[in-house]
Amino acid sequence: MDTMNTKQTVEQPARIRTGRELLKAAEAFAKESVPKSWWYVGSTFSLMIATLIGAGLAPWWPLQVVLSIFAGLLLVRAFITYHDYMHKAILHDSRLAKWLFRLYAAFALTPPRAWSKSHNFHHGHVGKITDSCVGAFPIITTRMWQVASKWQRFQYRLQRHPLIVVLGYFTIFAYSICLESLFRNPARHWDSGLVLLAHAALISVLWMFGGFSLVLFVVLLPMLIASALGSYLFFAQHSFEHMTILESDDWTFDRAALESSSYMKLNRVMRWFTGNIGYHHIHHLNVRIPFYRLPEAMAAIPELQSPPTTSLKLREIINCFRSSLWDENLQKMVSFRYANQMA
């Protein structure tokens, strides 16, 4: 009786790509479809404008509130398209897109020069210790906290306070992005002054024709909602319990993306309103990937599928705000209370 020898094949675990190899894999998704980009931009801006007009003209104030909330969420989605345009991920050669996004920048208090400078600084310093709030919320170590003066501690706590995030319309967009850049270098950041004037002029015109009610539902409430949500998304994706702070010698774009930027778990509706910005680790790996291709990149590249995560659950929001200092011994983010107890 003949015996048949069967060869058993054992699957070897796939080699994990890092560095240039991983960057090259992600680069395959850094190609836009111009018709698709225009469809997303056109539909988003059309819906945003329609809800803003509806919020101003609706005869019943509860309906105005509902439309203002939707307009605020659409402002977040519109911001993501502007964000991608500024990163040259979509429509960067389009003159029409250039003027459309400049008008949006005036409404949303995001002057191109100041925003680009601060945001590029942020991309180059994710996952690093810095007491600077240029383009990001500062992060210092527990050792730095323990030797800091009372005034330095006050400033640091203030810059990371939840109210700064919630009131981002005034604290981050109007002050940090516009006013601060204008005061620092008026010649270079003249567009910050222009954006502030345009925003103030819009409020004045609306007030003239419809009073405070029109200003509230068309500008103030939508901007408060959009700025608060946008500011928190940005805060949580770079200041969360399980992030890693990298030493200068260890810092690389791929490590900063995968270890110091989070993937925010959102439902399908919120993914749409936030323009997939929850796939933030992939955006930091390659800024040229259009927002609508980020889920595709994550599905195709195994190395991107196990990032540190955050969400909009109340418990995780509280944890993000409590994660205030980097402890070099524990190699994790800790609270002010913990740092003070260890002093």
LINZI-V994002 format. One record per residue. N is the residue number from 1. RES is the residue in one small letter. NEAR is the number of other C-alpha atoms within 8 Angstrom. D_CENTER is the distance of its C-alpha to the mean C-alpha in Angstrom with 1 decimal. Layout:
N/RES/NEAR/D_CENTER + N/RES/NEAR/D_CENTER
This chain:
1/m/2/70.0 + 2/d/3/67.2 + 3/t/4/63.9 + 4/m/4/60.7 + 5/n/4/58.1 + 6/t/4/54.6 + 7/k/4/51.8 + 8/q/4/48.9 + 9/t/4/45.6 + 10/v/4/43.0 + 11/e/4/39.5 + 12/q/4/37.9 + 13/p/4/34.3 + 14/a/4/32.0 + 15/r/4/31.2 + 16/i/5/27.6 + 17/r/7/26.1 + 18/t/8/24.3 + 19/g/9/23.7 + 20/r/6/24.8 + 21/e/8/26.0 + 22/l/11/22.7 + 23/l/12/21.0 + 24/k/8/23.8 + 25/a/8/23.4 + 26/a/12/19.7 + 27/e/9/20.9 + 28/a/7/23.0 + 29/f/11/20.0 + 30/a/11/18.8 + 31/k/9/21.1 + 32/e/10/20.4 + 33/s/6/22.9 + 34/v/8/23.2 + 35/p/6/24.9 + 36/k/8/22.1 + 37/s/11/19.4 + 38/w/9/21.6 + 39/w/8/22.2 + 40/y/8/18.6 + 41/v/10/17.9 + 42/g/8/21.4 + 43/s/8/21.2 + 44/t/11/17.9 + 45/f/10/19.1 + 46/s/8/22.5 + 47/l/9/21.5 + 48/m/12/19.3 + 49/i/9/22.3 + 50/a/8/24.7 + 51/t/12/23.2 + 52/l/13/22.9 + 53/i/9/26.5 + 54/g/10/27.5 + 55/a/15/26.0 + 56/g/10/28.1 + 57/l/7/31.3 + 58/a/9/31.5 + 59/p/6/34.7 + 60/w/6/33.7 + 61/w/7/31.2 + 62/p/6/29.9 + 63/l/10/29.1 + 64/q/15/27.3 + 65/v/10/25.1 + 66/v/9/24.3 + 67/l/12/23.6 + 68/s/15/21.4 + 69/i/11/19.3 + 70/f/10/19.0 + 71/a/13/18.3 + 72/g/14/15.3 + 73/l/13/13.9 + 74/l/13/14.8 + 75/l/13/13.1 + 76/v/15/9.7 + 77/r/13/11.1 + 78/a/12/12.5 + 79/f/8/9.4 + 80/i/12/8.3 + 81/t/12/11.9 + 82/y/9/11.8 + 83/h/8/8.9 + 84/d/14/11.2 + 85/y/11/14.2 + 86/m/10/13.3 + 87/h/9/12.9 + 88/k/9/16.3 + 89/a/15/15.4 + 90/i/13/17.0 + 91/l/11/19.8 + 92/h/10/19.8 + 93/d/4/23.6 + 94/s/7/23.8 + 95/r/6/25.2 + 96/l/6/24.6 + 97/a/9/20.9 + 98/k/9/20.9 + 99/w/8/22.5 + 100/l/8/20.7 + 101/f/9/17.3 + 102/r/10/19.0 + 103/l/8/20.2 + 104/y/8/16.9 + 105/a/12/15.6 + 106/a/14/18.6 + 107/f/9/18.0 + 108/a/9/14.3 + 109/l/13/14.9 + 110/t/13/12.9 + 111/p/14/15.9 + 112/p/10/15.6 + 113/r/10/17.3 + 114/a/13/15.6 + 115/w/11/12.1 + 116/s/9/13.2 + 117/k/9/15.0 + 118/s/11/12.5 + 119/h/10/9.7 + 120/n/9/12.5 + 121/f/10/13.7 + 122/h/11/10.6 + 123/h/8/11.1 + 124/g/6/14.7 + 125/h/7/14.5 + 126/v/11/12.3 + 127/g/13/14.9 + 128/k/11/17.2 + 129/i/9/18.9 + 130/t/8/18.3 + 131/d/8/19.2 + 132/s/7/17.4 + 133/c/9/14.6 + 134/v/8/14.0 + 135/g/11/10.4 + 136/a/10/9.6 + 137/f/10/11.5 + 138/p/12/14.9 + 139/i/11/16.6 + 140/i/11/20.4 + 141/t/11/23.1 + 142/t/11/25.6 + 143/r/7/28.3 + 144/m/8/26.6 + 145/w/11/26.2 + 146/q/9/29.9 + 147/v/6/31.1 + 148/a/9/28.9 + 149/s/6/30.7 + 150/k/6/30.3 + 151/w/7/28.6 + 152/q/8/26.1 + 153/r/10/25.4 + 154/f/8/25.0 + 155/q/8/22.5 + 156/y/10/20.4 + 157/r/8/20.6 + 158/l/8/19.9 + 159/q/10/16.6 + 160/r/12/15.4 + 161/h/9/17.2 + 162/p/7/15.9 + 163/l/6/17.3 + 164/i/12/15.1 + 165/v/14/12.1 + 166/v/12/14.3 + 167/l/12/15.6 + 168/g/13/12.4 + 169/y/11/14.3 + 170/f/8/16.9 + 171/t/11/15.7 + 172/i/13/12.4 + 173/f/14/12.7 + 174/a/12/16.6 + 175/y/10/17.5 + 176/s/10/15.2 + 177/i/15/14.0 + 178/c/17/17.2 + 179/l/11/20.1 + 180/e/9/19.6 + 181/s/13/19.3 + 182/l/12/22.2 + 183/f/7/24.4 + 184/r/6/23.7 + 185/n/8/24.7 + 186/p/9/25.9 + 187/a/5/27.4 + 188/r/6/24.4 + 189/h/12/21.8 + 190/w/9/24.2 + 191/d/9/21.7 + 192/s/16/19.9 + 193/g/11/23.3 + 194/l/9/23.7 + 195/v/15/20.5 + 196/l/12/21.5 + 197/l/8/25.0 + 198/a/10/24.0 + 199/h/11/21.9 + 200/a/8/24.9 + 201/a/8/27.3 + 202/l/8/25.7 + 203/i/10/25.9 + 204/s/8/29.5 + 205/v/8/30.6 + 206/l/11/29.3 + 207/w/11/31.0 + 208/m/7/34.2 + 209/f/6/34.5 + 210/g/9/33.3 + 211/g/9/32.9 + 212/f/7/30.3 + 213/s/7/29.9 + 214/l/12/28.7 + 215/v/13/26.2 + 216/l/9/25.0 + 217/f/15/24.4 + 218/v/13/23.2 + 219/v/10/21.0 + 220/l/9/20.6 + 221/l/12/20.0 + 222/p/16/17.5 + 223/m/12/15.5 + 224/l/13/15.8 + 225/i/11/14.5 + 226/a/12/11.6 + 227/s/14/10.6 + 228/a/13/11.2 + 229/l/10/9.4 + 230/g/9/6.1 + 231/s/12/6.9 + 232/y/10/8.0 + 233/l/9/5.5 + 234/f/8/3.7 + 235/f/11/7.5 + 236/a/12/8.8 + 237/q/14/7.3 + 238/h/12/9.0 + 239/s/11/11.8 + 240/f/14/13.7 + 241/e/10/17.5 + 242/h/7/18.0 + 243/m/14/15.9 + 244/t/9/18.1 + 245/i/11/18.6 + 246/l/9/20.4 + 247/e/7/23.4 + 248/s/6/23.4 + 249/d/4/26.1 + 250/d/6/24.2 + 251/w/11/20.8 + 252/t/7/20.0 + 253/f/9/17.1 + 254/d/12/17.9 + 255/r/9/18.4 + 256/a/14/15.2 + 257/a/15/13.4 + 258/l/14/15.6 + 259/e/12/16.3 + 260/s/14/13.6 + 261/s/16/10.5 + 262/s/19/10.8 + 263/y/13/11.5 + 264/m/12/10.9 + 265/k/9/14.2 + 266/l/10/14.2 + 267/n/6/17.2 + 268/r/6/17.9 + 269/v/7/17.4 + 270/m/8/13.9 + 271/r/12/13.0 + 272/w/9/14.4 + 273/f/11/12.9 + 274/t/12/9.3 + 275/g/12/10.3 + 276/n/12/10.3 + 277/i/10/6.7 + 278/g/13/8.4 + 279/y/12/10.3 + 280/h/13/7.8 + 281/h/14/11.0 + 282/i/13/12.5 + 283/h/13/10.0 + 284/h/13/10.6 + 285/l/12/14.2 + 286/n/11/14.6 + 287/v/10/12.3 + 288/r/12/15.1 + 289/i/14/14.9 + 290/p/14/14.4 + 291/f/11/12.0 + 292/y/7/15.3 + 293/r/9/16.7 + 294/l/14/14.2 + 295/p/9/16.4 + 296/e/8/19.4 + 297/a/11/18.5 + 298/m/11/18.0 + 299/a/8/21.3 + 300/a/6/23.2 + 301/i/10/22.3 + 302/p/8/23.6 + 303/e/8/21.9 + 304/l/10/18.5 + 305/q/8/19.7 + 306/s/6/19.9 + 307/p/10/16.7 + 308/p/11/16.0 + 309/t/8/14.7 + 310/t/12/13.2 + 311/s/9/13.7 + 312/l/9/13.9 + 313/k/6/17.6 + 314/l/6/18.9 + 315/r/6/20.2 + 316/e/10/17.0 + 317/i/11/15.2 + 318/i/8/18.3 + 319/n/10/18.2 + 320/c/12/14.7 + 321/f/12/15.9 + 322/r/9/19.2 + 323/s/12/17.9 + 324/s/13/18.3 + 325/l/14/20.3 + 326/w/13/21.0 + 327/d/12/24.6 + 328/e/8/26.1 + 329/n/4/29.0 + 330/l/5/27.3 + 331/q/9/24.5 + 332/k/12/21.9 + 333/m/13/19.9 + 334/v/13/22.3 + 335/s/10/22.7 + 336/f/9/24.3 + 337/r/6/27.3 + 338/y/8/27.8 + 339/a/13/27.6 + 340/n/8/30.2 + 341/q/6/32.5 + 342/m/5/32.6 + 343/a/5/33.4
